[in-house]
Amino acid sequence: MQFPFFYIEQYDPSQKEITLDEETSRHIIQVLRMKEGGKLHLTDGKGQLLTATVRDDHKKHCTVSVEEAHHQPPPGRKTTIGISLVKNSGRFEWFLEKATEIGITEIIPLICERTEKQKFRSDRMKGICISAMLQSQQCWLPVLHEPVAYELLFRQEEVMNISQRFIAHCMEGSKRSISQFHNPSASNSLILVGPEGDFTPKELEMATSHHFIPVSLGQTRLRTETAGVAAAVLLALH
């Protein structure tokens, strides 16, 4: 039987009772109308899956007791998308939702030369990822980084240690479908997706000089957020 699924910031295995925050409590008690004895699932987004029972059905600070705790292993492959912020924040939020549902493990918002909007509401964006994680019944929340200037990405040791590195772009030149290069058995992979005006030639050259493989995501020109979802599918599900 599937129980309602909720998020908690952190979980200490020694905890036998957990008092939930006001927003979660209100949803459980006022929206779902759960009462004492009702069962639900909790996750901390780090692999913990808890089965809990409502002990105090207070609408502002609901308390639950932990009945079972399981730790689910992380995804076998680490998949990362570096993607430019876009002018319409709603479209970027849509990308975050879909990438989380698909199972991307890390998302790096990029500020490129042609990025039109640099404002980033971290709390709201994380909340969207949490909702998508719960909706898709997962226990691992993708790591959502703070936006980084494009050129600084290549100075990050963690990025440069990723075994498969791709850059998707729309410029003419030598590039092939990502499916020709992507190795599903590789332990980690990263793809870069540019802004609405695409990467500049200088940005493409910077990536290829750091051994990023230029790739195409298909025969049509995609919006940034659509390209991000297409890349997520190709990396995480193939």
C-alpha positions in Angstrom: 0.0 0.0 0.0 1.3 3.5 -0.9 1.3 6.0 1.9 1.4 9.8 1.5 5.0 10.9 0.9 6.7 13.8 2.6 10.2 15.4 3.0 12.2 16.2 6.1 15.4 18.2 6.0 17.4 15.6 8.0 17.0 12.4 9.9 18.9 11.1 12.9 18.6 7.3 13.1 18.3 7.5 16.8 15.1 9.5 16.5 11.9 7.6 17.3 9.6 10.6 17.0 9.7 13.5 14.6 7.9 16.8 14.8 7.2 18.0 11.3 7.4 21.6 10.2 4.3 23.7 9.9 3.8 23.5 6.2 4.0 19.7 6.2 1.9 19.4 9.3 -0.9 21.6 7.7 -0.9 19.5 4.5 -1.1 16.2 6.5 -3.8 17.3 9.0 -5.8 19.9 7.1 -5.5 18.9 3.5 -5.3 15.1 3.7 -7.3 15.1 7.0 -5.1 12.5 8.5 -5.7 11.6 12.2 -3.8 9.9 14.9 -2.8 6.4 13.8 -2.5 7.4 10.1 0.5 6.1 8.3 2.9 8.0 5.9 6.3 7.9 4.3 9.1 10.4 4.9 12.4 10.9 3.2 15.4 13.1 3.8 16.4 13.1 0.1 19.6 11.3 1.0 18.3 7.8 0.7 16.3 7.3 3.9 12.8 6.0 3.5 10.8 6.1 6.8 7.4 4.6 7.5 5.8 6.6 10.3 2.5 6.8 12.2 0.8 10.1 13.3 0.9 10.4 17.1 -0.2 14.0 17.5 -2.4 15.4 14.8 -1.7 19.0 15.5 -2.1 21.2 12.4 1.0 23.2 13.1 3.4 20.7 14.6 2.3 17.2 13.8 4.3 14.5 15.5 5.0 11.1 14.0 6.7 8.0 15.4 9.1 6.1 13.1 8.0 2.5 12.6 10.5 1.4 10.0 13.6 2.9 8.4 15.3 1.7 5.2 18.2 3.2 3.4 18.0 3.1 -0.4 21.3 3.0 -2.3 22.1 6.0 -4.5 21.7 5.8 -8.3 24.3 3.6 -9.9 25.3 6.3 -12.3 26.0 10.0 -11.5 24.4 12.2 -14.1 25.0 16.0 -14.1 23.5 18.7 -16.3 25.1 22.2 -16.5 22.4 24.4 -18.0 22.1 28.1 -18.5 19.5 30.1 -16.7 16.7 31.3 -19.0 14.8 34.6 -19.1 11.5 32.9 -18.2 12.0 31.5 -14.7 8.9 29.4 -15.1 10.5 27.4 -17.9 13.6 26.8 -15.8 11.4 25.6 -13.0 9.7 23.2 -15.5 13.1 21.8 -16.4 14.1 21.3 -12.8 10.8 19.4 -12.2 11.3 17.1 -15.1 15.0 16.5 -14.6 14.3 15.5 -11.0 11.5 13.1 -12.0 13.9 11.5 -14.6 16.5 11.0 -12.0 19.3 13.4 -12.7 21.7 13.5 -9.7 23.2 17.0 -10.0 22.2 20.3 -11.7 24.5 23.2 -12.2 22.8 26.5 -13.3 25.2 28.3 -15.6 25.7 32.0 -16.3 26.9 32.2 -19.9 27.8 35.1 -22.1 24.3 35.2 -23.6 22.4 34.3 -20.5 19.7 37.0 -20.2 18.6 36.4 -16.6 20.9 35.8 -13.6 18.4 35.9 -10.7 18.1 32.6 -9.0 15.8 31.9 -6.0 17.5 29.0 -4.4 14.8 28.1 -1.8 12.0 28.1 -4.4 14.1 26.1 -6.9 15.0 23.5 -4.2 11.3 23.3 -3.3 10.4 22.4 -6.8 13.0 19.7 -6.8 11.6 18.3 -3.5 8.1 18.3 -4.9 9.2 16.5 -8.0 11.2 13.9 -6.0 8.1 13.2 -3.8 5.8 13.0 -6.9 8.1 10.5 -8.5 8.5 8.4 -5.3 12.2 8.8 -5.0 14.5 9.1 -2.0 17.4 10.9 -3.5 17.1 14.6 -4.1 19.4 16.0 -6.9 22.2 18.3 -5.8 21.2 21.8 -7.0 24.2 24.1 -7.1 24.3 27.8 -6.9 24.7 29.4 -10.4 28.3 29.5 -11.6 29.9 31.7 -14.3 30.6 29.5 -17.3 34.3 30.0 -17.4 34.7 29.1 -13.7 33.1 25.7 -14.3 36.3 24.4 -15.8 38.3 25.2 -12.7 36.3 22.8 -10.6 38.2 19.6 -9.9 35.0 17.6 -9.4 33.7 18.6 -12.8 37.0 17.9 -14.6 37.1 14.4 -13.0 33.9 13.4 -14.7 34.6 10.6 -17.2 32.1 11.5 -19.9 31.8 15.2 -20.7 29.6 16.6 -23.5 28.5 20.0 -24.7 25.3 20.4 -26.8 25.1 23.3 -29.2 23.5 24.4 -32.4 26.4 25.8 -34.3 27.6 24.3 -37.6 30.5 22.1 -37.4 31.7 18.6 -36.4 29.2 17.1 -34.0 27.3 13.8 -33.8 24.4 12.4 -31.8 25.1 12.0 -28.1 23.9 8.4 -28.4 27.1 7.6 -30.5 29.3 8.6 -27.6 27.4 8.0 -24.4 28.5 4.9 -22.6 25.7 3.7 -20.3 28.1 1.7 -18.2 30.2 4.8 -17.3 29.9 5.8 -13.6 29.4 9.5 -14.3 28.6 11.9 -17.1 28.0 15.6 -17.6 26.4 17.6 -20.4 26.4 21.4 -20.9 23.3 23.1 -22.3 23.5 26.7 -23.4 21.3 29.8 -23.2 18.5 30.8 -25.6 21.1 32.3 -27.9 23.3 29.2 -27.7 26.9 29.2 -26.5 29.4 31.6 -28.2 32.2 30.1 -30.4 34.6 31.1 -27.6 32.6 29.2 -25.0 32.5 26.1 -27.3 36.2 26.3 -27.8 36.8 26.6 -24.1 34.8 23.4 -23.5 36.4 21.4 -26.3 39.9 22.4 -25.0 38.9 20.7 -21.8 37.9 17.5 -23.6 34.1 18.1 -23.8 32.7 16.3 -26.8 30.4 18.5 -29.0 27.1 16.7 -29.5 23.6 17.1 -31.0 20.4 16.4 -29.2 18.4 15.9 -32.4 17.4 17.3 -35.8 15.4 20.3 -34.5 16.5 23.4 -32.6 15.3 23.1 -29.0 14.6 25.6 -26.3 17.1 25.6 -23.5 14.7 23.9 -21.1 13.6 21.3 -23.7 17.2 20.5 -24.5 17.9 20.0 -20.8 15.1 17.5 -20.5 16.2 15.7 -23.7 19.7 15.5 -22.3 18.4 14.2 -19.0 16.6 11.4 -20.8 19.6 10.5 -22.9 22.0 10.5 -19.9 19.9 9.0 -17.1 17.6 6.5 -18.9 19.9 5.1 -21.6 
